Amino acid sequence: MVNFVGAGPGAEDLITVRGQRLIREADVIIYAGSLVNPALLKEAGEDCLIYNSAYMTLDEVISVMQAAEEKGLMTVRLHTGDPSVYGAIREQIEELKRLGIEYSICPGVSSFFAAAAALGIEYTIPEVSQSVIITRAEGRTAVPVRESLKSFAAHNSTMVIFLSAAFADKIKDELIEGGLSQSTPVAVVYKASWPDERKLFTTLGRLPETMEKEKIKKTALIIVGNVLGEYYGRTKLYDKTFSTEFRKA
């Protein structure tokens, strides 16, 4: 069995209880060494075989899984955050299906939740934004034209931009071209929940110079939207004039 496990955003104590148990039970761990906090591996057993996938190709990762399966061993594939968000698990799952190897997925705490916690914000605020767009800027990995930053800007929804710290100029230009103003609030969270976490507040127009000044070019989330501003609407849920199943107005 191969268990895909979300390692959480970085902090040792932000992995799920189930994920921690699976690490303790694993015979083999393949972890995303470029992003996963290696401190999480302290929970691994003394005889556990540990591989850093930062130095491996897909074929090499699958070969390790297959060899473990043939020996009746349990493998943990440890991905940063939650495996479903930019986790590159689909290609691994398809190979496991082809080989007849069973797999399971243990969800994790995504870094975009840790970023919101660090900033002390809510992504979905009445009268401001009720939707969150999770996306990335186009780099070496292509982005469909229909999902360009420019096209998403038209929605004026909260936007969380992954894997794009090196493209601050592109982000600024495309979002402004799509209709957002230069004064749109922006926050940058570097290594959310890690000991060296940093958070910056700026505007869309000043994003490139802010990123350059702070020398942030990777491992950061960029949050764009008016949920970062001062205005907010109150939810109806706790309004004394609003009846619910549990409470009369």
Contacts in CASP RR format, 6 or more apart in sequence:
PFRMAT RR
TARGET T0000
AUTHOR 0000-0000-0000
METHOD contacts of the structure
MODEL  1
MVNFVGAGPGAEDLITVRGQRLIREADVIIYAGSLVNPALLKEAGEDCLI
YNSAYMTLDEVISVMQAAEEKGLMTVRLHTGDPSVYGAIREQIEELKRLG
IEYSICPGVSSFFAAAAALGIEYTIPEVSQSVIITRAEGRTAVPVRESLK
SFAAHNSTMVIFLSAAFADKIKDELIEGGLSQSTPVAVVYKASWPDERKL
FTTLGRLPETMEKEKIKKTALIIVGNVLGEYYGRTKLYDKTFSTEFRKA
1 69 0 8 1.000
1 74 0 8 1.000
1 75 0 8 1.000
1 101 0 8 1.000
1 102 0 8 1.000
1 103 0 8 1.000
1 104 0 8 1.000
2 65 0 8 1.000
2 68 0 8 1.000
2 69 0 8 1.000
2 75 0 8 1.000
2 76 0 8 1.000
2 77 0 8 1.000
2 96 0 8 1.000
2 101 0 8 1.000
2 102 0 8 1.000
2 103 0 8 1.000
2 104 0 8 1.000
3 22 0 8 1.000
3 26 0 8 1.000
3 74 0 8 1.000
3 75 0 8 1.000
3 76 0 8 1.000
3 77 0 8 1.000
3 103 0 8 1.000
3 104 0 8 1.000
3 105 0 8 1.000
3 106 0 8 1.000
4 77 0 8 1.000
4 79 0 8 1.000
4 83 0 8 1.000
4 89 0 8 1.000
4 92 0 8 1.000
4 93 0 8 1.000
4 103 0 8 1.000
4 104 0 8 1.000
4 105 0 8 1.000
4 106 0 8 1.000
5 15 0 8 1.000
5 19 0 8 1.000
5 22 0 8 1.000
5 23 0 8 1.000
5 76 0 8 1.000
5 77 0 8 1.000
5 78 0 8 1.000
5 79 0 8 1.000
5 83 0 8 1.000
5 106 0 8 1.000
5 108 0 8 1.000
6 15 0 8 1.000
6 16 0 8 1.000
6 19 0 8 1.000
6 78 0 8 1.000
6 79 0 8 1.000
6 80 0 8 1.000
6 81 0 8 1.000
6 82 0 8 1.000
6 83 0 8 1.000
6 106 0 8 1.000
6 107 0 8 1.000
6 108 0 8 1.000
6 109 0 8 1.000
7 15 0 8 1.000
7 31 0 8 1.000
7 32 0 8 1.000
7 36 0 8 1.000
7 37 0 8 1.000
7 40 0 8 1.000
7 78 0 8 1.000
7 79 0 8 1.000
7 80 0 8 1.000
7 81 0 8 1.000
7 108 0 8 1.000
8 14 0 8 1.000
8 15 0 8 1.000
8 16 0 8 1.000
8 80 0 8 1.000
8 81 0 8 1.000
8 82 0 8 1.000
8 108 0 8 1.000
8 109 0 8 1.000
8 110 0 8 1.000
8 111 0 8 1.000
8 114 0 8 1.000
8 193 0 8 1.000
9 80 0 8 1.000
9 81 0 8 1.000
9 109 0 8 1.000
9 110 0 8 1.000
9 111 0 8 1.000
9 113 0 8 1.000
9 114 0 8 1.000
9 115 0 8 1.000
9 192 0 8 1.000
9 193 0 8 1.000
9 194 0 8 1.000
10 36 0 8 1.000
10 37 0 8 1.000
10 40 0 8 1.000
10 80 0 8 1.000
10 81 0 8 1.000
10 111 0 8 1.000
10 114 0 8 1.000
10 191 0 8 1.000
10 192 0 8 1.000
10 193 0 8 1.000
10 194 0 8 1.000
11 37 0 8 1.000
11 114 0 8 1.000
11 193 0 8 1.000
11 194 0 8 1.000
12 37 0 8 1.000
12 39 0 8 1.000
12 40 0 8 1.000
14 109 0 8 1.000
14 114 0 8 1.000
14 193 0 8 1.000
15 23 0 8 1.000
15 40 0 8 1.000
15 108 0 8 1.000
15 109 0 8 1.000
16 106 0 8 1.000
16 107 0 8 1.000
16 108 0 8 1.000
16 109 0 8 1.000
18 106 0 8 1.000
19 106 0 8 1.000
19 108 0 8 1.000
20 43 0 8 1.000
22 76 0 8 1.000
22 106 0 8 1.000
23 29 0 8 1.000
23 40 0 8 1.000
23 41 0 8 1.000
23 43 0 8 1.000
23 44 0 8 1.000
23 76 0 8 1.000
23 78 0 8 1.000
24 43 0 8 1.000
24 44 0 8 1.000
24 45 0 8 1.000
25 74 0 8 1.000
26 44 0 8 1.000
26 45 0 8 1.000
26 48 0 8 1.000
26 74 0 8 1.000
26 75 0 8 1.000
26 76 0 8 1.000
27 47 0 8 1.000
27 48 0 8 1.000
27 49 0 8 1.000
27 68 0 8 1.000
27 72 0 8 1.000
27 73 0 8 1.000
27 74 0 8 1.000
27 75 0 8 1.000
28 48 0 8 1.000
28 49 0 8 1.000
28 50 0 8 1.000
28 51 0 8 1.000
28 64 0 8 1.000
28 65 0 8 1.000
28 68 0 8 1.000
28 73 0 8 1.000
28 74 0 8 1.000
28 75 0 8 1.000
28 76 0 8 1.000
29 41 0 8 1.000
29 44 0 8 1.000
29 48 0 8 1.000
29 49 0 8 1.000
29 50 0 8 1.000
29 51 0 8 1.000
29 75 0 8 1.000
29 76 0 8 1.000
29 78 0 8 1.000
30 50 0 8 1.000
30 51 0 8 1.000
30 52 0 8 1.000
30 53 0 8 1.000
30 56 0 8 1.000
30 61 0 8 1.000
30 64 0 8 1.000
30 65 0 8 1.000
30 75 0 8 1.000
30 76 0 8 1.000
30 77 0 8 1.000
30 78 0 8 1.000
31 38 0 8 1.000
31 40 0 8 1.000
31 41 0 8 1.000
31 50 0 8 1.000
31 51 0 8 1.000
31 52 0 8 1.000
31 53 0 8 1.000
31 77 0 8 1.000
31 78 0 8 1.000
32 53 0 8 1.000
32 54 0 8 1.000
32 78 0 8 1.000
32 79 0 8 1.000
32 80 0 8 1.000
33 52 0 8 1.000
33 53 0 8 1.000
33 54 0 8 1.000
34 54 0 8 1.000
35 80 0 8 1.000
35 219 0 8 1.000
36 78 0 8 1.000
36 79 0 8 1.000
36 80 0 8 1.000
37 194 0 8 1.000
40 78 0 8 1.000
41 50 0 8 1.000
44 50 0 8 1.000
49 68 0 8 1.000
51 61 0 8 1.000
51 64 0 8 1.000
53 61 0 8 1.000
56 64 0 8 1.000
58 91 0 8 1.000
58 92 0 8 1.000
58 95 0 8 1.000
61 77 0 8 1.000
61 92 0 8 1.000
62 92 0 8 1.000
62 95 0 8 1.000
62 96 0 8 1.000
62 99 0 8 1.000
64 75 0 8 1.000
65 75 0 8 1.000
65 77 0 8 1.000
65 92 0 8 1.000
65 96 0 8 1.000
65 101 0 8 1.000
66 99 0 8 1.000
66 101 0 8 1.000
68 74 0 8 1.000
68 75 0 8 1.000
69 75 0 8 1.000
69 99 0 8 1.000
69 101 0 8 1.000
77 89 0 8 1.000
77 92 0 8 1.000
79 87 0 8 1.000
79 88 0 8 1.000
79 89 0 8 1.000
80 87 0 8 1.000
80 111 0 8 1.000
81 108 0 8 1.000
81 109 0 8 1.000
81 110 0 8 1.000
81 111 0 8 1.000
82 107 0 8 1.000
82 108 0 8 1.000
82 109 0 8 1.000
82 110 0 8 1.000
83 89 0 8 1.000
83 105 0 8 1.000
83 107 0 8 1.000
83 108 0 8 1.000
84 105 0 8 1.000
84 107 0 8 1.000
85 110 0 8 1.000
85 112 0 8 1.000
85 134 0 8 1.000
85 162 0 8 1.000
86 136 0 8 1.000
86 162 0 8 1.000
86 163 0 8 1.000
89 105 0 8 1.000
93 103 0 8 1.000
96 102 0 8 1.000
96 103 0 8 1.000
111 162 0 8 1.000
111 192 0 8 1.000
111 193 0 8 1.000
111 221 0 8 1.000
112 134 0 8 1.000
112 160 0 8 1.000
112 162 0 8 1.000
112 221 0 8 1.000
114 189 0 8 1.000
114 192 0 8 1.000
114 193 0 8 1.000
115 160 0 8 1.000
115 187 0 8 1.000
115 189 0 8 1.000
115 192 0 8 1.000
115 221 0 8 1.000
115 223 0 8 1.000
116 122 0 8 1.000
116 123 0 8 1.000
116 223 0 8 1.000
117 192 0 8 1.000
117 193 0 8 1.000
118 189 0 8 1.000
118 192 0 8 1.000
118 193 0 8 1.000
118 197 0 8 1.000
118 199 0 8 1.000
119 187 0 8 1.000
119 189 0 8 1.000
119 199 0 8 1.000
119 223 0 8 1.000
119 228 0 8 1.000
121 187 0 8 1.000
121 223 0 8 1.000
121 227 0 8 1.000
121 228 0 8 1.000
122 227 0 8 1.000
123 129 0 8 1.000
123 132 0 8 1.000
123 158 0 8 1.000
123 160 0 8 1.000
123 227 0 8 1.000
124 130 0 8 1.000
124 131 0 8 1.000
124 132 0 8 1.000
124 158 0 8 1.000
124 227 0 8 1.000
125 227 0 8 1.000
125 232 0 8 1.000
125 233 0 8 1.000
126 232 0 8 1.000
126 233 0 8 1.000
126 234 0 8 1.000
126 235 0 8 1.000
126 236 0 8 1.000
127 231 0 8 1.000
127 232 0 8 1.000
127 233 0 8 1.000
128 226 0 8 1.000
128 227 0 8 1.000
128 231 0 8 1.000
128 232 0 8 1.000
128 233 0 8 1.000
129 156 0 8 1.000
129 157 0 8 1.000
129 158 0 8 1.000
129 225 0 8 1.000
129 226 0 8 1.000
129 227 0 8 1.000
130 157 0 8 1.000
131 155 0 8 1.000
131 157 0 8 1.000
131 158 0 8 1.000
132 157 0 8 1.000
132 158 0 8 1.000
132 159 0 8 1.000
132 160 0 8 1.000
133 152 0 8 1.000
133 155 0 8 1.000
133 157 0 8 1.000
133 158 0 8 1.000
133 159 0 8 1.000
133 160 0 8 1.000
134 160 0 8 1.000
134 162 0 8 1.000
135 143 0 8 1.000
135 147 0 8 1.000
135 149 0 8 1.000
135 152 0 8 1.000
135 159 0 8 1.000
135 160 0 8 1.000
135 161 0 8 1.000
135 162 0 8 1.000
136 143 0 8 1.000
136 161 0 8 1.000
136 162 0 8 1.000
136 163 0 8 1.000
136 164 0 8 1.000
137 143 0 8 1.000
137 149 0 8 1.000
137 161 0 8 1.000
137 163 0 8 1.000
137 164 0 8 1.000
137 167 0 8 1.000
137 170 0 8 1.000
137 171 0 8 1.000
137 174 0 8 1.000
138 148 0 8 1.000
138 167 0 8 1.000
138 170 0 8 1.000
139 167 0 8 1.000
141 163 0 8 1.000
145 151 0 8 1.000
148 174 0 8 1.000
149 161 0 8 1.000
149 170 0 8 1.000
149 171 0 8 1.000
149 174 0 8 1.000
149 175 0 8 1.000
149 178 0 8 1.000
150 174 0 8 1.000
150 175 0 8 1.000
150 177 0 8 1.000
150 178 0 8 1.000
151 178 0 8 1.000
152 159 0 8 1.000
153 174 0 8 1.000
153 175 0 8 1.000
153 176 0 8 1.000
153 177 0 8 1.000
153 178 0 8 1.000
153 179 0 8 1.000
153 180 0 8 1.000
154 178 0 8 1.000
154 179 0 8 1.000
156 180 0 8 1.000
156 225 0 8 1.000
156 226 0 8 1.000
157 225 0 8 1.000
158 223 0 8 1.000
158 224 0 8 1.000
158 225 0 8 1.000
158 227 0 8 1.000
159 175 0 8 1.000
159 223 0 8 1.000
159 224 0 8 1.000
159 225 0 8 1.000
160 221 0 8 1.000
160 222 0 8 1.000
160 223 0 8 1.000
161 171 0 8 1.000
161 221 0 8 1.000
161 222 0 8 1.000
161 223 0 8 1.000
161 224 0 8 1.000
162 221 0 8 1.000
164 170 0 8 1.000
164 171 0 8 1.000
164 222 0 8 1.000
165 188 0 8 1.000
165 190 0 8 1.000
165 211 0 8 1.000
165 216 0 8 1.000
165 217 0 8 1.000
165 218 0 8 1.000
165 219 0 8 1.000
165 220 0 8 1.000
165 222 0 8 1.000
166 217 0 8 1.000
166 218 0 8 1.000
168 207 0 8 1.000
168 208 0 8 1.000
168 210 0 8 1.000
168 211 0 8 1.000
168 212 0 8 1.000
168 222 0 8 1.000
169 208 0 8 1.000
171 204 0 8 1.000
171 207 0 8 1.000
171 222 0 8 1.000
171 224 0 8 1.000
172 204 0 8 1.000
172 205 0 8 1.000
172 207 0 8 1.000
172 208 0 8 1.000
175 184 0 8 1.000
175 204 0 8 1.000
175 224 0 8 1.000
176 182 0 8 1.000
176 204 0 8 1.000
176 205 0 8 1.000
180 204 0 8 1.000
180 224 0 8 1.000
181 204 0 8 1.000
182 203 0 8 1.000
182 204 0 8 1.000
182 205 0 8 1.000
183 203 0 8 1.000
183 204 0 8 1.000
183 205 0 8 1.000
184 203 0 8 1.000
184 204 0 8 1.000
184 205 0 8 1.000
184 224 0 8 1.000
184 225 0 8 1.000
184 226 0 8 1.000
185 201 0 8 1.000
185 203 0 8 1.000
185 204 0 8 1.000
185 224 0 8 1.000
185 225 0 8 1.000
185 226 0 8 1.000
185 228 0 8 1.000
185 229 0 8 1.000
186 201 0 8 1.000
186 202 0 8 1.000
186 203 0 8 1.000
186 204 0 8 1.000
186 207 0 8 1.000
186 222 0 8 1.000
186 223 0 8 1.000
186 224 0 8 1.000
186 225 0 8 1.000
186 228 0 8 1.000
187 199 0 8 1.000
187 200 0 8 1.000
187 201 0 8 1.000
187 202 0 8 1.000
187 222 0 8 1.000
187 223 0 8 1.000
187 228 0 8 1.000
188 199 0 8 1.000
188 200 0 8 1.000
188 202 0 8 1.000
188 207 0 8 1.000
188 210 0 8 1.000
188 211 0 8 1.000
188 214 0 8 1.000
188 216 0 8 1.000
188 220 0 8 1.000
188 221 0 8 1.000
188 222 0 8 1.000
188 223 0 8 1.000
189 197 0 8 1.000
189 198 0 8 1.000
189 199 0 8 1.000
189 200 0 8 1.000
189 220 0 8 1.000
189 221 0 8 1.000
189 223 0 8 1.000
190 196 0 8 1.000
190 197 0 8 1.000
190 198 0 8 1.000
190 199 0 8 1.000
190 200 0 8 1.000
190 214 0 8 1.000
190 216 0 8 1.000
190 219 0 8 1.000
190 220 0 8 1.000
191 197 0 8 1.000
191 198 0 8 1.000
191 219 0 8 1.000
191 220 0 8 1.000
192 221 0 8 1.000
198 214 0 8 1.000
198 216 0 8 1.000
200 210 0 8 1.000
200 214 0 8 1.000
200 216 0 8 1.000
201 228 0 8 1.000
202 210 0 8 1.000
204 224 0 8 1.000
207 222 0 8 1.000
211 217 0 8 1.000
236 242 0 8 1.000
237 244 0 8 1.000
240 249 0 8 1.000
241 249 0 8 1.000
242 249 0 8 1.000
243 249 0 8 1.000
END
